Amino acid sequence: MIRIYFVALGGAAIFLSYFVGMHVANIKCNERSANTVAEQIITHNSIWGATDEEVMHTGVGDIRLILREKYTIAE
């Protein structure tokens, strides 16, 4: 009789460890995906910032402002 309980307990342990393992793997996958997206955003922002610096240091920002003020449609 005790043998049946040990077999049932072992089966339950295997069954539960399977679902716990699936849950842990799912959490790790979500974490990797979030880290990848964060790295892409950081890379995008650094490229965007470098582009803005180049534009502002070459005087293109001033030219844009002058053209916008000079050639806008009068109300």
Residue pairs with C-beta under 8 A, 6 or more apart in sequence:
55 61
